[in-house]
């Protein structure tokens, strides 16, 4: 998948939601008109109208982006997921977290999503959903599972494919621990007015998550507000997994 395909699919999802809202309201209106005692159809209209308007403008936005993005893909990628230093994060419609990870050349290099997805999760409020324990998977571009994350409201455990706990991220403390090296990573904001969020080990900066800034050669393919996760060249496999755990804590209740 390329970023152009992502924009196209997202536009379609907005269009489907728009058509569904109009269809449901038309059916409600038809039934209401047939009833001997008519319900307040005007009051029912406004929520449907507001929802439909949001979906329609979402459709127009992503349709425009899908046409503007460069169709020529620069370079290619392999399946060495942990070898990359930059990941652009895009949320996809799903009952739970589905975070797509793109290479700066616009190709999909991986994703984070719940391993067992249930459609009923669409109906559960975040307030209740936070009490559920969730299992997320980190996948590369070919769909190969690379690691697992067991998440609840206060802690995210990073597990190997053999179900061994490699790292733990404490949501409340905004810090994590890597068991095999004994390294602790702590989350810091770069400044009070900056959108930069960084993971550091002592004075060593391991990673940073930025929004609202993008190299010129990338913004022909991505919206300038796309979050960019960048790793220091010294970051190892465990550093990246623990950073992804902190990303899950931020994004698991956003944009889905």
C-alpha positions, 0 to 999 in steps of 0.5 A: 500500500502507498499513501495515495491508496491510503488516502483513497481508501479513507475517502471511500470510508467517509463516503460510505458513512455519509451514504449510510447516514442519509439512508438511515435518516431517510428510512426514519423519516419515511417511518415517521411520516407513516405513524399516526402520531409523528415524532419530532422529525426536525430534532432528529434531523440535526444530529444526522445532518451534522454527522453527514456534513462531517463525513462529506467534508472528510470525503472531499478532503481525502479525495483531494489529498489522493489526487494531489499526492505524487503517484511516482514512488521514489525507491523501494523498501524491503522487509527489514522493519527495524532498520528504518529510522523514520516512520510516518504515522497514520490512523486507519478506520477500525474498531480499535487501534490500527496505526499504519506506519509509512516510509518517507517515500510513501510506501507502507512498511508496517502497522500496529493493530489489535490481534483479535478485532471485534466489530462490537468495539465500535459501540463501546465507549472509551470510558469502559474500553479502558478497563479491557486488556488488549493485545496489539501486534506489530507487523511488517509490510508483508503482514509478518508478526514481529512483536506483541503488546499487552495493554491495559489502562496503566501498563503496556508489556512488550512480548516476543513471539515466544511470549517472553516479556522484553519491556514494560512501559508504565503509562502513569510514570511515562517511563519504560524498562528494558529487561535484557539491558537494564536500560530505562527510557523516560518520556520528555516534552522538548518544551512547553510550546513544542509538539515534540515528545522524546524518549531519552535514556539519561542524556541519550535521545533515543527517539522523538515524535514530531507533528507540524514539521516535515522535510520539504521533499516529504510534504508532497506526499504527506500532510504537514501535520502527519506525526513523524517518529524518528529514531537516533542511529544508536537506537536498537531493537528493544529501544524501538519496541519500547518506543512503540509501546509509548506510541500505543499509549498515546494513539489507542483512543485516537481517530477510530 
